[in-house]
Amino acid sequence: MSSREKLLDVAFEEIYQNGYSATSVDKILKKANMNKGSMYHFFKSKKELGLAVVNERVNSYIVDKYSILLKHEKNICDELIKLIKNRNSFDFTCGCKLNNLMQELSPIDKDFKQALEVVYTRFENIIEQILDKAVLKNEIKHDDTKALSMYIVASIEGCLGTAKKSQDGSYFQTCISQLELFLNSLKK
């Protein structure tokens, strides 16, 4: 792993655990076992490092997690539900990597807002493609998969936020079961 990749990985975890504002460059460097010169070789500032985390790590996390559903040719809605419900290794104490940053940074920094909106929109677009495929395969009936994808992503994020608020995965399961009921009602 290159020094840049290591720095991004450590920054991603630190920002996820503590939030962007509470994460110090010094703590990131200490955990990465690097000096400031190394960081400034790759990134001009903490903000540039944070934007790289969003563009490279948070984006990859979303794309890798959800685009796998595009490979399915049947039972597409069931596979979507299964993936959404599977949060066995999820940290309900810290919440969602994407939503945490959206909540913290979008209102206060336009560069972060734009970068995060790109990732969030990509998330919605992946879900929309999955839904389009399910409609095409005649597995579900819905006329506006773009709006439905927005609803699904908002529901996932809301359920994760509910679990984070209580720091209890059972709240996520209870909440997401309502989304499952809705999605099942769209099946033909």
Secondary structure, DSSP 8 states (H G I E B T S, - for coil): --HHHHHHHHHHHHHHHH-TTT--HHHHHHHHT--HHHHHHH-SSHHHHHHHIIIIIIHHHHHHHHGGGGG--SSHHHHHHHHHH--TT--TTT--HHHHHHHHHTTT-HHHHHHHHHHHHHHHHHHHHHHHHHHHTTSB--S-HHHHHHHHHHHHHHHHHHHHHHT-HHHHHHHHHHHHHHHHHTB-
